[in-house]
Amino acid sequence: MILTLRDRGISKRHTQRGVSKAADHLKMETENYRSKVPSQIVDWKDELDRELVDIYTECSSGCWDGYRATRITPDAMAGARRFLRELPDGIDVPEVVPESSGSIAFEWDRGQDMLLSISVEGDNIVYAGILGASNNRSGQASLSLGMPYEVEQILSMHFSKA
């Protein structure tokens, strides 16, 4: 007699490669929360938070990219969520991507000569942007006191929806 995983009480989601129990729990809690919130209330920050959970779930074990990518840590996830909450309203919605260094990046791209990438790892951010012809900016900052002034200015001046 051959027993399947279901016969043994093991669901498929618990056998997926590269998904930690903590990531699986976080995803289940988020899905539970989503089911209780009317869809009209969900805004772009809520949508990005869901993407962060998906990234964390998929990339929370080493070599998630098939090479030697560092896993996305709970600290990186917490920092990305903190950064997301600090983003000003009225700006373009960024793309959220995992980085092989274990950081999570927020990227804005308006085409030629208008690009900003902000990598978040815990309370630390590293940013680099091309903000028009001959206008490049980069730096490092901490989120411990909220959104850094220069980053907020870059977002408001170059990536607002106005």
C-alpha positions in Angstrom: 0.0 0.0 0.0 1.4 3.4 -1.0 0.5 6.3 1.2 0.3 9.8 -0.3 1.3 12.9 1.6 -2.3 13.8 2.1 -2.9 10.3 3.7 -0.2 11.2 6.2 -1.8 14.5 7.0 0.9 16.6 5.2 -0.3 19.3 2.9 1.5 20.2 -0.3 2.3 23.7 1.0 4.4 22.2 3.9 6.5 20.3 1.5 7.4 23.1 -0.9 11.2 23.5 -1.2 12.7 26.6 0.3 9.7 27.8 2.4 10.4 28.1 6.1 7.7 27.5 8.7 8.0 31.2 9.7 7.5 32.3 6.1 4.6 29.9 5.7 3.0 31.2 8.9 3.4 34.8 7.8 1.8 34.1 4.5 -1.2 32.3 6.2 -1.7 35.2 8.6 -1.6 37.8 5.8 -4.1 35.8 3.8 -6.3 35.6 6.8 -6.1 39.3 7.3 -6.8 39.9 3.6 -10.0 37.8 3.7 -11.4 40.1 6.5 -10.7 43.4 4.8 -13.1 44.7 2.2 -11.3 45.0 -1.1 -12.3 48.7 -1.4 -10.1 49.6 1.6 -6.9 48.1 0.2 -4.5 50.7 -1.1 -1.2 50.5 -3.0 0.8 50.1 0.2 -1.4 47.1 1.2 -0.7 45.6 -2.3 3.0 46.1 -1.9 2.9 44.6 1.6 1.4 41.5 0.0 4.2 41.4 -2.5 6.7 41.7 0.3 5.2 38.7 2.0 5.4 36.7 -1.3 9.0 37.7 -1.8 9.8 36.7 1.8 8.1 33.4 1.4 9.9 32.6 -1.9 13.3 33.9 -0.9 13.7 33.1 2.8 16.1 30.3 2.1 19.6 30.6 0.7 20.3 30.2 -3.0 16.7 31.1 -3.9 17.8 32.4 -7.2 19.5 29.1 -8.2 22.9 30.6 -7.6 24.3 31.9 -4.3 21.8 34.5 -3.3 21.6 35.3 0.4 18.2 34.5 1.9 15.8 37.4 2.8 16.0 37.6 6.6 13.2 38.5 9.0 15.2 41.7 9.7 15.2 42.6 6.0 11.5 42.0 5.8 10.8 44.1 8.9 12.9 46.9 7.4 11.1 46.8 4.1 7.8 47.0 5.8 8.9 49.9 7.9 10.2 51.7 4.8 6.9 51.0 3.0 4.9 52.6 5.8 7.2 55.7 5.7 6.7 56.3 2.0 4.9 59.5 1.3 1.4 59.4 -0.3 1.0 60.8 -3.8 4.1 59.1 -5.3 4.4 56.6 -8.1 4.0 53.0 -6.9 7.4 51.4 -6.9 8.3 47.9 -7.9 9.5 45.7 -5.1 12.3 43.1 -5.8 14.5 40.8 -3.9 18.2 41.3 -4.2 20.8 38.6 -4.1 22.5 40.3 -1.2 19.5 39.5 1.0 18.1 43.0 0.8 14.8 44.1 -0.6 14.8 46.9 -3.2 12.1 49.5 -4.0 12.5 50.8 -7.6 10.9 53.6 -9.5 11.5 53.9 -13.2 10.0 56.6 -15.4 12.1 55.8 -18.4 15.2 57.4 -19.8 17.2 59.5 -17.2 14.6 59.0 -14.4 15.3 56.0 -12.2 15.6 55.4 -8.4 16.6 52.3 -6.5 16.5 52.0 -2.7 17.8 48.9 -1.0 16.5 48.1 2.5 18.2 45.9 5.0 16.8 46.3 8.5 17.1 50.0 9.5 19.7 50.8 6.8 19.0 52.0 3.3 21.2 52.5 0.3 19.9 54.6 -2.6 21.0 55.5 -6.1 19.2 57.5 -8.6 19.4 59.0 -12.1 17.1 62.0 -11.8 17.5 63.7 -15.2 20.5 64.7 -17.3 23.6 65.2 -15.1 21.6 64.8 -11.9 22.7 61.6 -10.1 22.3 61.1 -6.4 23.3 58.3 -4.1 23.8 57.7 -0.4 23.2 55.7 2.7 20.8 56.5 5.6 19.0 55.0 8.5 15.3 54.5 9.0 15.6 54.7 12.8 14.2 58.2 12.8 11.8 57.8 9.9 12.1 58.5 6.2 15.4 60.3 5.5 14.9 63.9 4.4 16.9 63.6 1.1 15.0 60.4 0.1 11.7 62.0 0.8 12.7 65.0 -1.3 13.8 62.9 -4.2 10.5 61.0 -4.2 8.3 64.1 -3.9 10.2 66.1 -6.5 10.8 63.4 -9.1 8.3 60.6 -8.6 5.1 62.3 -7.5 1.8 61.6 -9.3 1.1 65.3 -9.8 
